[in-house]
Amino acid sequence: MANTKSAKTKVRVIERKTAINKAVRNRYRTYVKKTEQDIDKGLKSQAQTSVKVAEAEIMSAVSKGILHKNTAARKVSRLVKKVKALN
């Protein structure tokens, strides 16, 4: 356990940042899941709109340092590819 005042402060800061990061991560994952559900149901128009929202959330996570930009690009690319495959 932390002994010094600065170490105790850092523990509190880390807990706060972890909570924020988890919230952002859960948020973008939720939108990705919604998009995948639309894809599974075969709703192309809804999937197209939800993939735009999911992409925005993923890029928001990139700007906050939660995801690496290449990881985000890969996730978005795979989602768009699945949506385009719907016919």
C-alpha positions, 0 to 999 in steps of 0.5 A, a space after each residue: 500500500 502507498 505510504 507517502 502523501 504523493 503516492 496516496 494522491 497518485 492512487 486516487 488519480 489513477 482510480 479516477 482515470 481508470 474509471 473514465 477510461 473504462 467508461 469510454 471503452 464501454 461506450 465505444 464497445 456498446 456502439 460496435 455491438 449495436 452495429 453488429 446486431 444490425 448486421 446480424 439482423 440484416 438491416 442494412 440502412 440501420 447498420 449504415 447509420 450505426 456504423 457511422 456512430 460507432 466510427 465516431 465513438 471509436 475515433 473519440 477513444 483514439 483521441 483520448 488515448 484509449 485505443 491506438 489509431 491503427 487498432 481503431 482503423 482496423 475495427 472500423 474497416 472490419 465493420 464497414 466491410 461487414 455492412 457492405 457485404 449485406 445485400 
